[in-house]
């Protein structure tokens, strides 16, 4: 199958959605399909993805023209690209149900493109694509446009499904295929008693709830708990979070480590005891999947995504944006014996092998693409 992906791409744009696109593209290529990627944050060039070379296409956007100007110029870039290249592809996949999916729907409505469109919405609960669409002038028109011209939607998190239902987006075919991750060899890990080693990896932003985490860790330190929490990543809150750590005299208990390469992050995961992700909202966290693949138990907030897979046997969940709930859940985690942590981490590793390997996730996406194409052909 020849797949046209509208998204940005690493290393030019780094984020969960972009990393997932790269993983899917590499797996599709490994499975004998072809894929090219078009986005506003990437250049025109070939890039190496695993053992393959992938063509990237830059979509021009006039950023200084305000929201309407940016949206209009992006649509014109998508329209021009489709008129020039759509015949080389069998299907369009957009990572997100925002500008790219809407632009393709308009192009299809205008008769400039006849390819089936599959969209994968990002985030939920007031912070996702549905919220973006409803904030636009003429949102009812765009909802009808999506219902008519978006042929399939893949839901990576249950909270996204609820948003779509509430907005009345029900006409496309739906699949529920989560994010995937490469499953790498892993030796047996024995958790040791002593200072509990906590790890966070991700962007240092308001979304991730790290301000709440630092406050909770301060309370637990004062209660006498022994732990070290490394926070790996960068972002707009780096200075603010460091000040919180300094003001609470938490240095040595909570440490901002800065960004790290993927291979370094996996080493950090393997040498940690528990992964923590106290997000205020999420879609389907790649960072948590990486921790589970590395054999770690995880502590996550109930944002309607990966938390659906976490129970007493493999981790802990608590309400998002709730300081008291986070502190109590961290307390429960710190009181859990090391042997039980090992068992929980093994359960996560086994779950990833069964349900989240990128090869299976990519294959399931292709099966969904074929289903949508067949139904569209019959209609």
Beta strands, then each sheet from edge to edge (+ up, - down):
strand 1: 2-6
strand 2: 34-39
strand 3: 45-49
strand 4: 52-58
strand 5: 91-95
strand 6: 116-120
strand 7: 152-154
strand 8: 173-175
strand 9: 196-201
strand 10: 227-232
strand 11: 254-258
strand 12: 274-277
strand 13: 297-301
strand 14: 315-318
sheet 1: 3+ 4- 2- 1- 5- 6- 7- 8-
sheet 2: 11+ 10+ 9+ 12+ 13+ 14+
end
